[in-house]
């Protein structure tokens, strides 16, 4: 299965949430692969604590592969090569976890028929090898977004199951932006239809993920003034109403990730040790990542709306 991670703005938590979801999926026993299609800023290696590719790779990444510069993109086994001690060595029962990095100092590029063919060839090979492949796209209406829409509309990809996650923070600006990315001019549905998709079918493969969500009733907010908590509740109710109006509400919601101090200060994988032993991350965050990892492959969570 292919999962495409998209967002209309930067700073949505798209990459760090996707990385944690892939990590949790691997711990659940799935063989997983993370593809960094954020060609302007391929920094997913930093989240997996792979110092050699924290800003992308110098030796034939995805950018070079898609442009025909290299015959096969570099891949790194995260369990073997991560600099973080907690990630070294695959745990018992866990699946493989592989990163395909982007190229350092690369950038966006428009797609061609040849680029689409290379993209399809890559996706088909990886779909056979892995249980789950997550493709992290550049923010906004990017060339990377158009490329994968063109590739997934290609006849050779007809039998490959693919789904979309649209990330946004739980704020008015981000809710509006997420709706625009899907339903607006040059959005995913209109662009996908132009490239050969059925807009209705494409819509049924798409779900939203709220990130950095503040729960007004959380014990962590106990230090706030009553007036502040009341105001947060008003804001939360307003956002729920707005999300419903803009068609990004509960019926299309696949996951909600709470605000976590660790992820505000350092974009990283949250391990069980971070929660249970060190106490630096919240159990609610770990549970949210686990739930989202399961929902991605749960067909009942993707029934047509």
VENJO-V580483 format. One record per residue. N is the residue number from 0. RES is the residue in three letters. SS is DSSP state (helix for helix, strand for strand, loop for the rest). Layout:
BEGIN
N|RES|SS ; N|RES|SS
END
This chain:
BEGIN
0|UNK|loop ; 1|UNK|strand ; 2|UNK|strand ; 3|UNK|strand ; 4|UNK|strand ; 5|UNK|strand ; 6|UNK|loop ; 7|UNK|loop ; 8|UNK|loop ; 9|UNK|loop ; 10|UNK|loop ; 11|UNK|loop ; 12|UNK|loop ; 13|UNK|helix ; 14|UNK|helix ; 15|UNK|helix ; 16|UNK|helix ; 17|UNK|helix ; 18|UNK|helix ; 19|UNK|helix ; 20|UNK|helix ; 21|UNK|helix ; 22|UNK|helix ; 23|UNK|helix ; 24|UNK|helix ; 25|UNK|helix ; 26|UNK|helix ; 27|UNK|loop ; 28|UNK|loop ; 29|UNK|loop ; 30|UNK|loop ; 31|UNK|strand ; 32|UNK|strand ; 33|UNK|strand ; 34|UNK|strand ; 35|UNK|strand ; 36|UNK|strand ; 37|UNK|loop ; 38|UNK|loop ; 39|UNK|loop ; 40|UNK|loop ; 41|UNK|loop ; 42|UNK|loop ; 43|UNK|helix ; 44|UNK|helix ; 45|UNK|helix ; 46|UNK|helix ; 47|UNK|loop ; 48|UNK|loop ; 49|UNK|loop ; 50|UNK|helix ; 51|UNK|helix ; 52|UNK|helix ; 53|UNK|loop ; 54|UNK|loop ; 55|UNK|loop ; 56|UNK|strand ; 57|UNK|loop ; 58|UNK|loop ; 59|UNK|loop ; 60|UNK|loop ; 61|UNK|helix ; 62|UNK|helix ; 63|UNK|helix ; 64|UNK|helix ; 65|UNK|helix ; 66|UNK|loop ; 67|UNK|loop ; 68|UNK|loop ; 69|UNK|loop ; 70|UNK|loop ; 71|UNK|loop ; 72|UNK|loop ; 73|UNK|loop ; 74|UNK|loop ; 75|UNK|strand ; 76|UNK|strand ; 77|UNK|helix ; 78|UNK|helix ; 79|UNK|helix ; 80|UNK|helix ; 81|UNK|loop ; 82|UNK|loop ; 83|UNK|loop ; 84|UNK|helix ; 85|UNK|helix ; 86|UNK|helix ; 87|UNK|loop ; 88|UNK|loop ; 89|UNK|loop ; 90|UNK|loop ; 91|UNK|loop ; 92|UNK|loop ; 93|UNK|loop ; 94|UNK|loop ; 95|UNK|loop ; 96|UNK|strand ; 97|UNK|strand ; 98|UNK|strand ; 99|UNK|strand ; 100|UNK|loop ; 101|UNK|loop ; 102|UNK|strand ; 103|UNK|loop ; 104|UNK|loop ; 105|UNK|loop ; 106|UNK|loop ; 107|UNK|loop ; 108|UNK|loop ; 109|UNK|loop ; 110|UNK|loop ; 111|UNK|loop ; 112|UNK|helix ; 113|UNK|helix ; 114|UNK|helix ; 115|UNK|helix ; 116|UNK|helix ; 117|UNK|helix ; 118|UNK|helix ; 119|UNK|helix ; 120|UNK|helix ; 121|UNK|helix ; 122|UNK|helix ; 123|UNK|helix ; 124|UNK|helix ; 125|UNK|helix ; 126|UNK|helix ; 127|UNK|helix ; 128|UNK|helix ; 129|UNK|loop ; 130|UNK|loop ; 131|UNK|strand ; 132|UNK|strand ; 133|UNK|strand ; 134|UNK|strand ; 135|UNK|strand ; 136|UNK|strand ; 137|UNK|loop ; 138|UNK|loop ; 139|UNK|loop ; 140|UNK|loop ; 141|UNK|loop ; 142|UNK|helix ; 143|UNK|helix ; 144|UNK|helix ; 145|UNK|helix ; 146|UNK|helix ; 147|UNK|helix ; 148|UNK|helix ; 149|UNK|helix ; 150|UNK|helix ; 151|UNK|helix ; 152|UNK|loop ; 153|UNK|loop ; 154|UNK|helix ; 155|UNK|helix ; 156|UNK|helix ; 157|UNK|loop ; 158|UNK|loop ; 159|UNK|loop ; 160|UNK|loop ; 161|UNK|strand ; 162|UNK|strand ; 163|UNK|strand ; 164|UNK|strand ; 165|UNK|strand ; 166|UNK|strand ; 167|UNK|strand ; 168|UNK|strand ; 169|UNK|loop ; 170|UNK|loop ; 171|UNK|helix ; 172|UNK|helix ; 173|UNK|helix ; 174|UNK|helix ; 175|UNK|helix ; 176|UNK|helix ; 177|UNK|helix ; 178|UNK|helix ; 179|UNK|helix ; 180|UNK|helix ; 181|UNK|helix ; 182|UNK|helix ; 183|UNK|loop ; 184|UNK|loop ; 185|UNK|loop ; 186|UNK|loop ; 187|UNK|helix ; 188|UNK|helix ; 189|UNK|helix ; 190|UNK|helix ; 191|UNK|helix ; 192|UNK|helix ; 193|UNK|helix ; 194|UNK|loop ; 195|UNK|loop ; 196|UNK|loop ; 197|UNK|loop ; 198|UNK|helix ; 199|UNK|helix ; 200|UNK|helix ; 201|UNK|helix ; 202|UNK|helix ; 203|UNK|loop ; 204|UNK|loop ; 205|UNK|strand ; 206|UNK|strand ; 207|UNK|strand ; 208|UNK|strand ; 209|UNK|strand ; 210|UNK|strand ; 211|UNK|strand ; 212|UNK|strand ; 213|UNK|loop ; 214|UNK|loop ; 215|UNK|loop ; 216|UNK|loop ; 217|UNK|loop ; 218|UNK|helix ; 219|UNK|helix ; 220|UNK|helix ; 221|UNK|loop ; 222|UNK|loop ; 223|UNK|loop ; 224|UNK|loop ; 225|UNK|helix ; 226|UNK|helix ; 227|UNK|helix ; 228|UNK|helix ; 229|UNK|helix ; 230|UNK|helix ; 231|UNK|helix ; 232|UNK|helix ; 233|UNK|helix ; 234|UNK|helix ; 235|UNK|helix ; 236|UNK|helix ; 237|UNK|helix ; 238|UNK|helix ; 239|UNK|helix ; 240|UNK|helix ; 241|UNK|helix ; 242|UNK|helix ; 243|UNK|helix ; 244|UNK|helix ; 245|UNK|loop ; 246|UNK|loop ; 247|UNK|loop ; 248|UNK|loop ; 249|UNK|helix ; 250|UNK|helix ; 251|UNK|helix ; 252|UNK|strand ; 253|UNK|strand ; 254|UNK|strand ; 255|UNK|strand ; 256|UNK|strand ; 257|UNK|strand ; 258|UNK|loop ; 259|UNK|loop ; 260|UNK|helix ; 261|UNK|helix ; 262|UNK|helix ; 263|UNK|helix ; 264|UNK|helix ; 265|UNK|loop ; 266|UNK|loop ; 267|UNK|loop ; 268|UNK|loop ; 269|UNK|loop ; 270|UNK|loop ; 271|UNK|helix ; 272|UNK|helix ; 273|UNK|helix ; 274|UNK|helix ; 275|UNK|helix ; 276|UNK|loop ; 277|UNK|loop ; 278|UNK|loop ; 279|UNK|loop ; 280|UNK|loop ; 281|UNK|loop ; 282|UNK|helix ; 283|UNK|helix ; 284|UNK|helix ; 285|UNK|helix ; 286|UNK|helix ; 287|UNK|helix ; 288|UNK|helix ; 289|UNK|helix ; 290|UNK|helix ; 291|UNK|helix ; 292|UNK|helix ; 293|UNK|helix ; 294|UNK|helix ; 295|UNK|helix ; 296|UNK|helix ; 297|UNK|loop ; 298|UNK|helix ; 299|UNK|helix ; 300|UNK|helix ; 301|UNK|helix ; 302|UNK|loop ; 303|UNK|loop ; 304|UNK|loop
END
